Amino acid sequence: MFMEGKRKKSGFSRRSFLKAAGVSGLATAIGFPAVIGRAQPKEILIGSLHPITGPVAYDGLSVANGFLLAIEHKNAAGGIKSLGGAKMKVILMDTEAKPKVGESAAEKLIRDGCVALAGCYNSPVTMVTTQVAERNGIPFLVTISVADEILERGFKYTFRVQPDSSNMAELTCKYARQLADQYKIPLKTLAALYISGFGTSIFNKLQKFGPKYGFEVVGGVSYGFGVSDFTTEISKIKGMNADVIMDTGYLADGILKLKTYADLKVEPKGGIFGCANGAYSNPTTVKELGRLAEFLMDGNYYYNPRSPLAKRVIEDFGKRFTDVRFQSHSVPAYDAALVLIDALERAASTDPKKIRDAIAGTSLKEHVSPGPPIEFDSAGQNKNGMITLQQVQKREIRLVLPDEYSDAKPVYPVPGWSAKT
């Protein structure tokens, strides 16, 4: 599989990642001051639950690395000052993208003394691991998992930085309508191709918000993990003759779908938009598909290209990790770690209840993603989280909407497959 091959090429292993997770002296590599020459307080154990093997291993590593990098930045800068410079140690456990595996891993991390958990990339895994954390009174920072159901159970210890599925579906529809109006392209209908699981949550929200922005949702086609040929699914979508197609999925399936769209000459007049798509604003897709990736558009979380912090994080990520590239998935993971670090400083304690209360009171102004300060509502959702619209232009991923965060103008309408160079 594509992602597995990428890992073998890098020579990266789960064992080496686990060993690296305890490293705190990276001042030289990342340009942060080190604190030396004094006795250090007890380590603060943080559990990281992400898929580093299996069908979404490449993406899982990008998330796990983003979370780890923020912890290493803080350790290299002197650790948690309110706790006498205590250093954090990240313990990574592989969920394999399987709920039962993730559940067992969460229980072990808590038994081993972790005062907070983070994860999990796959919404079904996050559903069960957050339940374990809630039952044990351990704060859980959702790095990536979009399903709204995660925060609809009244839990008090679960917090999510990334935008939820409602935000992702609504803003993608809004950006599509904004482009249609700006460029005077009459768009009336919308169809969706989506992976089951979190994709179903996205599709349900597209059905809700599409009409608000003038789109009649004429149908949707779902699929499961492991599909090796999308001819049937994409032929169905093409037959709906919708003005716009919204596509939701992961990296490997996204690349295969794009090849199939091109082969079948699927060219709706409003274009094909990624909506919470793991492939459409991913540098691996650009490298893999070349010209076919040109002008892809994706409504998704992303970094703020105007932020000096974001630029520094991307540079340090590239120096620190060779197994995967920095991508959009790394952004909420880094920000989730910033939230935890900020909470530990304000709590001045490793008591999980005090950490939880500090997270609930978060108002974090400096972060990698676009938008206002990170603040949580009563359900644990970042109420200021927002997606942006990205587009591939000249083999680079650019943020094109909203204007206040953009680093390029959109190219619209999107040229057909044969016109891409």
Phi, psi and omega in degrees: 000153187303312184292323178296319178298322179299319181293319180296321180298324183284339184076016183273140179228160177300321180298317181291327178294315181299322178295318181293332185297340179267358184289137178232353186257064183252026186301319182294317184292324187244004171076029177248150181290141177262151176251117184226171172079020176211156179296138182261143176293171180301142179295148175259118184271128180237129180267134179241119183246103183213153178280113178246003166225164179097193191291340180238031184299318183298313178295319179301321177294323180295326177288310180301320180293322178298316178296313181299320184299318179297320178296316179295322176302313181293318178300316181293336179272005175120001178077195181279104187296323181291348176247030175073025180085021180301138179264150177263143175237122179271125175252111182269133171234137184280121178274344184059015184063028182241125182305316182295320178295316179298320179299314179296321180296318179298317179298319179294317180300320178292317176300326182281357173104014178292134182266354176201154178236157177218143179168188003225001184081312179264124184302317179300325178289319180296326178302316184277325181289325176293329176294319176298315180297318180297316181298328182260001180067041181245127179300140180232118176263115177284117178282301175220127171173116193264342187302128181297331184300337181302322184253019181252022183247008178075018180291148181253350186248006182251133182224138181234125180277317184294158175298151179273180184294329177297313179297317183294317180290314183295313183290328176295318175298319180297315181294322178297318178293321179300316178294318180299317180291318182297320184258009175056050175252113183288111180241129183234331187237156184218138173231158184225140171244125189210148176284147177294168185087238182297331179296327177296320177299318178296314181298318178302322179284329174297321177296328180284314188265341179307308180300330179300329181251023172082019179251125168275122180277106188272351177163170178212152178232125180252164177207164181254181177300147169086010178293130182252354180211116184261015183303315182295311183297316184285331174296322177296315179297316179300321181294341178286342175054040181283153178289329181225140172246130173254131186236128182234133178175196181258191186287303186298314179292327179296318178297316180295320178298317180299319177299322181288319174307315182293316181299321182269004178054049176276112187220071178297147187296335178268354177095172175254120181253133165287140175228104189057048185256129182284356183249328195288335174237046184242127181299334177294322177297317180298316180294319184289320189260344179060235186298331180294338179279346184299133176074009173303143179237143185215122170274111189197167170292151182198172178273161178273107184293349178265002184266123175300323178298315180300317180297320179292319179297316179298317179297314181293323178301315180296327178285323188280323187239135176245354184283323179220160177272157170295133178214182184302326180297334182288339187290302179297332179294315177298316181295324178298321177294322177299320178299315180295317179300313179300319180293319178298319178297316183285327179287331184050039184200154172256012175290121184304323179295318179291323176296316179302314181295323178293320178298317181300330180266016184296139167215083190260111185280321184264116179207174187276328183281160175291161172115175179291183179303149175286119179219143186254141174277184186294339179274347181101008179269137173296108187286348178254006178296144181209146172265164176232172179252122179255154174216139175281123179225121181053044176068013176242146178270122182242147174269123186247339176213145358284164187301325186292346177242000189287153170236014175196161175268145180291148171259114187205142357294158183288129177299154178293168184301319183287341181272353182283141180232000000 
